[in-house]
Amino acid sequence: MAEVPFIAIEGPIGIGKTSLSKKLAERFNFQLLKEIVEENPFLGKFYDDIDEWSFQTEMFFLCNRFKQLEDIERKYLNQQKPVVADYHISKNMIFAKRTLQADKFEKYEQIYHILTADMPVPNMMIYLHASLDTILNRIQMRGREIEQNIKASYLAQLSEDYESYMNEFEIMHPEIPVIRINGDQLDFVKHQDDLDAIIAQVQEQLSNFISVTK
């Protein structure tokens, strides 16, 4: 686990990960790491036909996230510069387990473990979750054309998968604090008080580090 603060924000599609990561990066003067989404050439086809395009989509995400983390470790974490990311690379397994057929998942899993064996691990997780209605509303509000064909049933299942994953994560990694944020109750984009409440929780966890960038 990195000795310098390395925060990862996770949750289902449209929940506000990038928005929150930007606000925290600005507040604490951390380096911002954003996942590559719209640059994925297979994503639109994936939402139209998950079975046909899932392997290509997941492999693109995995390779690009591996390269991003490799760069962020070399340029920032190894230089004792804090980072906040709008994803955790282990999310790849959440999606892959749901979308890939058994034979392709087996191949994918092998590649995943090889690539991530020595990757930097976040030492704080922020988990954003909300009801399906809230998620659908936020996806509609941000208006990404590529996401308009996402089925509500897929998002509902994804939310359940994330909940199971985070429950397992807390059991497997008790040394990594997890801040859970209910998106039905807090809207940190529209309400400064909600954002301040989240910042206070993050600040409390950051106090455990000897040196934090002000």
Disulfide bonds with the S-S distance in Angstrom:
none
